Amino acid sequence: MNGFASGQAARLLVVDDNPTNCELLSRRLARLGHEVAIAEDGVRALEALREADYDLVLLDITMPGMDGYQVLETMRADEALCHVPVVMVSAIDESESVVRCLELGADDYLPKPFDPAVLRARVGSSLARKRLRDAERRQLQAIERELEIGRQIQAGFLPDEIPRLDGWDLGARFLPARQVAGDFYDLFPVGHGGVALVVADVCDKGVGAALYMALFRSLIRAIATQQDDVDARATLARTVRATSDYIATVHGSANMFATAFVAALEPRSGELVYVNAGHDAPLLARAGGAIERLGPTGPALGLMPGQRFGVASTRIGPGELLMAYTDGVTDAGSAAAPFGEAGILARIAQRQGSVDALLDEIVAGLGALGGERSDDVTMLAVRRLPG
């Protein structure tokens, strides 16, 4: 649309099947400094609106063929035209007609014959409202562009690809509820031949959570990879403690924290050393069908300096599956019928094929719940192949 400012000419479209009315209204609008185009009926009006940009339409109600009501309905149903302001013009001086026009989305109503002062006032107020809406739309578009840039930057903090390990099948899914998210997952080499596995959920949502997501992820990866320690337990303990202390000490006033599952996998033996910092317990599906929950070994990261985190260990045997996830998975659905842990366990029990197939089944199950996601969804699955 035209980027006119207050006092500048606007581009108007007058729609009326009466040439005399068109001429009279066009002259008066031209005297107000506006550029005016004319359409003789509803069909030509819609054609003109789709071919060029207009700042305001003055639309007669009573026209043969497609009347003003139908033109207005069509405009409001068209994404490209719905924001163009419309002033309905008619000799029909009935409250029902006025109400119907407003209910259909008209911005104002102008009775015939035209009073020059009323015409000037109603056109001016309609254009002023349009200027305000245009400014708001431009601001929203700018915000959306910034969020898209943020989304692209945040995507760069996730692994470019899932690493391949002989004898193992790994997969992950990351579904943000908004353009940017507070969840993240990570996989990277650690120690001597080990692989770090991380799934975390920063408190809150939106841009603030996304900024801290980047910080938590970078701290965990940087601290863990800078240690040349054979003892995975010591590496994890120092990594988690240092990350938590930094957030609590340097950014304590922000009251931001993250729940996290941080683990180191030794692929040859299947040994898994982990810290569960207040996170939803990952599920370890044993070969015999039993489910082991890797519960918390300490509080969330960043709550306060000097927190202690326990380090636990287990072993993933052939054919066994580890599933770590954020609460956006289990909390999906309604309070009466949440997806819950049961939704994950049902898919694990029926699993066949790759972990990617399993993750896709869970995503499909979440999608079947309908509605928009209210929280980020992140999952990381690790399966040791049989044999």
Summary of the structure (lengths in Angstrom):
residues: 387
radius of gyration: 31.0
end to end distance: 65.9
largest distance: 92.0
contacts: 1271
relative contact order: 0.09
helix: 39%
strand: 24%
